[in-house]
Amino acid sequence: MGRTISDVNDAGASGAEKRKYKRKTVMWNGKLSLLWGARLMGNEQSVPGVVRDMSVSGARFQTKQDFRPTNDVILEVPRFGAFNCHLVWQNGHIVGLSFIDPPEFIYNTVNSALPGISLDPNPVH
């Protein structure tokens, strides 16, 4: 039987301890574009979904579609634009992404579009 979202959240507690930056829970529409010629069913190269949480170093993205992402993807969020990412993990329809751009760039991009979101640009000690 597959794991539920709460199972993934609970299992991520040890991962949270390893994170360099604090994550912020969000619910933003977005899409994940696959690179290097990967295709979904119907020859599409992107999958719609929701950004579930985000920090200045990465994000968790969830979709309803079955897909196999490539190691490098582009996370597109209409409010901010596109972020180049590395795939860190996948569990069913949920993926963990690490931003390629530096944390300062992510912070400035998000903060300029939504000043009240309060992503923390300071490393967790």
NORCORDA-V649844 format. One record per residue. N is the residue number from 1. NEAR is the number of other ideal C-beta (glycine too) atoms within 12 Angstrom. Layout:
# NORCORDA-V649844
n | near
N | NEAR
N | NEAR
This chain:
# NORCORDA-V649844
n | near
1 | 5
2 | 11
3 | 16
4 | 14
5 | 19
6 | 11
7 | 15
8 | 24
9 | 21
10 | 13
11 | 17
12 | 24
13 | 13
14 | 10
15 | 22
16 | 20
17 | 10
18 | 15
19 | 28
20 | 21
21 | 28
22 | 24
23 | 29
24 | 29
25 | 18
26 | 26
27 | 17
28 | 29
29 | 20
30 | 34
31 | 29
32 | 43
33 | 30
34 | 29
35 | 22
36 | 15
37 | 10
38 | 23
39 | 18
40 | 23
41 | 12
42 | 11
43 | 10
44 | 17
45 | 22
46 | 27
47 | 34
48 | 24
49 | 31
50 | 27
51 | 38
52 | 30
53 | 31
54 | 41
55 | 36
56 | 33
57 | 36
58 | 38
59 | 42
60 | 41
61 | 45
62 | 33
63 | 30
64 | 13
65 | 23
66 | 14
67 | 31
68 | 21
69 | 36
70 | 25
71 | 20
72 | 23
73 | 39
74 | 31
75 | 47
76 | 28
77 | 33
78 | 15
79 | 22
80 | 29
81 | 19
82 | 23
83 | 37
84 | 24
85 | 35
86 | 24
87 | 32
88 | 26
89 | 20
90 | 25
91 | 22
92 | 20
93 | 26
94 | 36
95 | 36
96 | 35
97 | 41
98 | 32
99 | 37
100 | 23
101 | 25
102 | 17
103 | 29
104 | 18
105 | 21
106 | 36
107 | 30
108 | 19
109 | 27
110 | 33
111 | 22
112 | 16
113 | 18
114 | 20
115 | 12
116 | 11
117 | 27
118 | 19
119 | 34
120 | 23
121 | 24
122 | 16
123 | 15
124 | 17
125 | 8
